[in-house]
Amino acid sequence: MTLLRITIRWLDDRYHGLLDRDGPPEWPPSPYRLFQALVAGAARAGKLDKLTQPLHWLELQTPPIIITPPSKPGQIITRFVPNNDGDKKPDRQDRLTGKTFRPTIMLEAPEVHYLWECDAQSRQAEDVMEAARCLICLGWGIDMAYADASLITEEDIGKIAGIRWIPKPDTWRDEGMLRVNRQGSLNDLRYAHQSALNRIDHGKTLKIVEKPHVFKHVFYASPERPLGRPCIFFVLRDGEGEFFPYPQAKLIHIAGMMRCAAIKAMQDYPPRGINDPKSWVDTFVAGHRNGNNEHKQFSYVPLPSIGHEHADCDIRRVMIVAPFGEDANLDHLAEQLDGRQLQCEGRGAAPRLQRQRGDGVTKQYTEKSATWATVTPIILPGHDDHKPAKTRKLLETALRQSGIEQPCEFTWSAVPNFKNCLSAYKHDRQGRPIGYFRPDHLAGLTAVHARITFTHPVAGPIIIGAGRHCGLGTLAAWDTQ
C-alpha cells in the first residue's frame, strides 16, 4: 500500500489553532485547516489555477491518519491588539480589543504528519506535493511553518515517531470532532476569499464577509483521546419536572422499564436501513440471542448518583450503551425515547424520560481514567466455588466479554468502593436479603466489587459481567475520587 505523507514543521513549539473563535484548542490540527493552508499557500505563490485539479482530488480523499508529538495545553493569555474594524478612533491605543491565546505546546520535535492512501502512480498526488511546498503557516498567522510531502509505504509508517490519531467516520462524540474537507471545500474557500476582497464598495454599506462552511466533522481517536462506547443519557423526572429518585437496590426494575420502552419505540418506528426490523428489535433492542457468537445489543444501565460526599446513590439517571459503530441507531432511539413515560409493572408511579447531554454525575462513568472501580457489583459469568484462582479467571473472562483487551491489574471484595453503595452480598448474617435485586437467571451467581487499574487510561463507559446489560457491573473512574 502506498501513502501520501504531508509533513508540517513549525518554527516554534506552539500551535494556536482553536476549534472556534473562543476555543477550545484544536489538537491535532484538523485536516481541513491543513487544506485551507495548502490553498492559501498555492494562491500566494500564484499557482492556485495550476493546482486546482490536485486540490480537488485531495478534497475527495478519505480522512487521513495524523501522527503528532506529545503535547500539553499552554498558559492561557489575553493580549490586547488594535481592532481594525474601529475606524472612528484614529488612535490605535483607544480601540484595543482583547484576544485570548490558548496555545498547545508540542513536547518533542514540532512536526505533524498526515497520511492518505493513494495510488503510487497518481499524478494528482505528485502535484499535491508541489502545493505542500507552498505552505507558509498552519494555525494562526503567527504559527509559521513549512511543509514537505512524499510517497511512502505501509512499512514506513512504523518508523514515524509520535502519537497516532485514527479517524472514526461513524462515531460522534461531544469532544474530539475535527473538521475534514469534502467535495466542494475548494470552491467554498475561493468564494469566501472573494467575498473578503469585495467587502468594500465605495459609497455603499460594508458587505458581510462569508465564512467557509463546506466541511464535515470526523471523530479522531488516539491514546490521548481513547474512544469509549457510544452512549446516551436520560434523567428521570416526576410529574412536576423534578428528579424522580429510585432506590438503587431495585435498579434492574428501571432497566426493565427502559428495555420495554425501547422495544415499543423501535417496533413503532425502527431506524432506516434495517433489513429485518422485527429480527433487529428482537436481538439488538430486546437482547434475545439468536445463536450468533457476535451477538450485539443495547445495554440499559441505571446510574447511581455518585461523585459528591453527600451523594445517596439513588437512581436519577439512566444510560443506554451501544456497540461501536452504532451511533446513528443509538441517536435514533434517543429521539424516540425523549419525553416518554415509563410503564411500571405494579401500581407505583413511574418516571418520565428527559434526555440529557451529561453532567457531573454522568462524567464519573464516561471520562478517561487509568483506574476504575465498581459502583454496582460484577456478576461473575460462572461459579467461582469461593476459590480466588477461579474468581480471577472469571473476572478476566468478564473483561474479554466486554471487549476489554488491555493489560490490567485488579483486586476484588464484597465491600463497596463508593460511599452509600450496596455490598455484593445477597444476604446478611441473619439470612435476610440485602444488596441489589437480581434477575432470576443471575440469582445463583457470585457477585464481587472490584477495582481495576489499566496500563494506559481507558475511556468509559465500562460495564462488565453477566449483568452488564441491566446495570450490574457498572464502573466509575477512580482517579478523580
FENPE-V992076 format. One record per residue. SS is DSSP state (h for helix, s for strand, l for the rest). OMEGA is omega as a letter, one per 40 degrees, with the letter a starting at -180 (none if undefined). Layout:
SS	OMEGA
SS	OMEGA
This chain:
l	i
s	i
s	i
s	i
s	i
s	a
s	i
s	i
s	a
s	i
l	i
l	a
l	a
s	i
s	a
l	a
l	i
s	i
l	i
l	a
l	a
l	i
l	e
l	i
s	i
l	i
l	e
l	i
l	a
l	i
h	i
h	i
h	i
h	i
h	i
h	a
h	i
h	i
h	a
h	i
h	i
h	i
h	i
h	a
l	a
l	a
l	a
l	i
l	i
l	a
l	a
h	a
h	i
h	i
h	i
h	i
h	a
h	a
h	a
l	a
l	i
l	a
l	a
l	i
s	i
s	i
s	a
s	i
l	i
l	a
s	i
s	i
s	i
s	i
s	i
s	a
s	i
s	i
s	a
s	a
s	i
s	i
l	a
l	i
l	a
l	a
l	a
l	a
l	a
l	i
l	a
h	a
h	a
h	a
h	i
s	i
s	a
s	i
s	a
s	i
s	i
s	a
s	i
s	a
s	i
s	a
l	i
l	a
l	a
l	i
s	a
s	a
s	i
s	a
s	i
s	i
s	i
s	i
l	a
l	a
l	a
l	i
h	a
h	i
h	i
h	i
h	i
h	i
h	i
h	i
h	a
h	a
l	i
l	a
l	a
l	i
s	i
l	a
l	i
l	i
l	i
l	a
l	a
s	a
s	i
s	a
s	i
s	a
s	i
s	i
s	a
s	i
s	a
h	i
h	a
h	a
h	a
l	a
l	a
l	a
l	i
l	a
s	a
s	i
s	a
s	i
s	i
s	a
l	a
l	a
l	i
l	i
l	i
l	i
l	i
l	i
s	i
s	i
s	i
s	i
s	i
l	a
l	a
l	a
h	a
h	i
h	i
h	i
h	i
h	i
h	i
h	i
h	a
h	i
h	i
h	i
h	a
l	a
l	a
l	i
l	a
l	i
l	a
l	i
l	i
l	a
l	i
l	i
l	i
l	i
l	i
l	a
l	a
l	i
s	i
s	i
s	i
s	i
s	i
s	a
s	i
s	i
l	i
l	i
s	a
l	a
l	i
l	i
l	i
l	a
s	i
s	a
s	i
s	i
s	i
s	a
s	i
l	a
l	i
l	a
l	i
l	i
s	i
l	a
l	a
s	a
l	a
h	a
h	a
h	a
h	a
h	i
h	i
h	i
h	i
h	i
h	i
h	i
h	i
h	i
h	a
h	i
h	a
h	a
h	a
h	i
h	a
h	a
l	i
l	i
l	i
l	i
l	i
l	a
l	a
l	a
h	a
h	i
h	a
h	i
h	a
h	a
h	a
h	a
h	a
l	i
l	i
l	a
l	i
l	a
l	a
l	i
l	i
l	a
l	i
l	a
l	i
l	i
s	a
s	a
s	i
s	a
s	i
s	a
l	a
l	i
l	i
l	a
l	i
l	a
l	a
l	i
l	i
l	a
s	i
s	a
s	i
s	i
s	i
s	a
s	a
l	i
l	i
l	i
l	a
l	a
h	a
h	i
h	i
h	i
h	i
h	i
h	a
h	i
h	a
h	a
h	a
l	a
l	a
l	i
s	i
l	a
l	i
l	a
l	i
l	a
l	a
l	i
l	i
l	a
l	i
s	a
s	i
s	a
s	a
s	a
l	a
l	i
l	a
h	i
h	a
h	i
h	i
h	a
h	a
h	a
l	a
s	a
s	i
s	a
s	a
s	a
s	a
s	i
l	i
l	a
l	i
s	i
s	a
l	a
l	a
l	a
l	a
l	i
l	i
l	i
l	a
h	a
h	i
h	i
h	i
h	a
h	i
h	i
h	i
h	i
h	i
h	i
h	i
h	i
h	i
l	i
l	a
l	a
l	a
l	i
l	a
s	i
s	a
s	i
s	a
s	i
s	i
l	a
l	a
l	i
l	a
l	a
l	i
l	i
l	a
l	a
l	i
l	a
l	i
l	a
s	i
l	a
l	i
l	i
l	i
l	a
s	i
l	i
l	a
l	i
l	i
l	i
l	a
h	a
h	i
h	a
l	a
l	a
l	a
l	i
s	i
s	i
s	a
s	i
s	a
s	i
s	a
s	i
s	i
s	i
s	a
s	i
s	i
l	e
l	i
s	i
s	a
l	i
l	a
l	a
l	a
h	a
h	i
h	i
l	i
l	a
l	i
s	a
s	i
s	i
s	a
l	a
l	a
l	a
l	none
